[in-house]
Amino acid sequence: MMNIVTRNVLPDDAAALLELKKALFSETQFMLYEADEYPASAEQETGFINHFNESVNSTILASELDGELVGFLGAAGGDSKKIKHSAQIFLGVRKKHWGQGIASALLTETMSWARRIQLKRLELTVSSNNHRAIKMYHNQGFELEGIKKCAISSNGNFEDECVMGYVLK
Ligand SMILES: CC(C)(COP(=O)(O)OP(=O)(O)OC[C@H]1O[C@@H](n2cnc3c(N)ncnc32)[C@H](O)[C@@H]1OP(=O)(O)O)[C@@H](O)C(=O)NCCC(=O)NCCS
């Protein structure tokens, strides 16, 4: 792997994170937003980063290569007592860097963090057409827990979504 650093995202990264997200939303259909849809300004993005850093059961990580953010992972912790042991994950990596282990490194770091703060569960949803991501999550120990039928509407087609989870021992 190249010299890629996995690190926490800081408020000063707001503009770079926003740029990364916009690039991801336009180069893959597998993120939640479409390219023209994400409203955040750098100020809003700073608020988003602060929210993740201030919440004890949330975190936001980035992969940096030569000063450029090429991937990120957010883990959003549950906000009520009954679900605060669990965090919902979302992530993306720039297409030109796929297959270099970047997402796996982000997930490995997130699992260590989750263990450190004694979370019990990580979970995510992923389009059933996103074979690449599903394979990677399986490799990392996530299990398929269910299917949400027609959960995504993409270019006029409905897609099922896989619910995947990882229970920390
Ligand atoms: C899914 C995604 C995050 C993977 O990132 P990545 O940095 O390329 O992932 P890694 O290099 O760590 O792992 C890739 C793994 O995918 C699998 N893979 C690679 N090419 C594949 C293919 N063509 N088909 C199926 N699986 C494939 C392999 O298992 C590979 O791991 P291995 O080679 O070590 O066995 C990235 O492709 C991405 O950002 N996609 C668009 C956004 C997205 O889908 N986000 C997740 C939504 S839930």
The ligand as a Gaussian input file, in Angstrom:
#p B3LYP/6-31G(d) Opt

LIG

0 1
 C      -16.630000       0.010000      -1.341000
 C      -15.369000       0.849000      -1.188000
 C      -15.517000       1.699000       0.062000
 C      -14.173000      -0.098000      -1.055000
 O      -13.021000       0.691000      -0.877000
 P      -11.562000       0.135000      -1.202000
 O      -10.588000       1.043000      -0.541000
 O      -11.424000      -0.114000      -2.645000
 O      -11.607000      -1.270000      -0.420000
 P      -10.377000      -2.189000      -0.093000
 O       -9.287000      -1.978000      -1.078000
 O      -10.064000      -2.054000       1.355000
 O      -11.032000      -3.624000      -0.279000
 C      -11.512000      -3.970000      -1.540000
 C      -12.048000      -5.373000      -1.406000
 O      -13.177000      -5.430000      -2.253000
 C      -13.194000      -6.679000      -2.886000
 N      -13.216000      -6.426000      -4.321000
 C      -12.294000      -5.804000      -5.068000
 N      -12.716000      -5.747000      -6.339000
 C      -13.935000      -6.325000      -6.367000
 C      -14.886000      -6.571000      -7.385000
 N      -14.675000      -6.159000      -8.646000
 N      -16.027000      -7.193000      -7.056000
 C      -16.275000      -7.599000      -5.807000
 N      -15.396000      -7.386000      -4.802000
 C      -14.236000      -6.765000      -5.082000
 C      -12.025000      -7.449000      -2.456000
 O      -12.475000      -8.304000      -1.415000
 C      -11.095000      -6.407000      -1.880000
 O      -10.403000      -6.889000      -0.786000
 P       -9.078000      -7.806000      -0.969000
 O       -8.540000      -7.558000      -2.355000
 O       -8.180000      -7.298000       0.110000
 O       -9.577000      -9.192000      -0.759000
 C      -15.123000       1.750000      -2.432000
 O      -15.199000       0.946000      -3.566000
 C      -16.113000       2.897000      -2.544000
 O      -15.892000       3.980000      -2.010000
 N      -17.231000       2.679000      -3.265000
 C      -18.224000       3.723000      -3.471000
 C      -18.905000       4.157000      -2.204000
 C      -19.438000       2.982000      -1.449000
 O      -19.839000       1.983000      -2.019000
 N      -19.482000       3.108000      -0.129000
 C      -20.022000       2.084000       0.737000
 C      -21.494000       2.262000       0.761000
 S      -22.186000       1.313000       2.096000

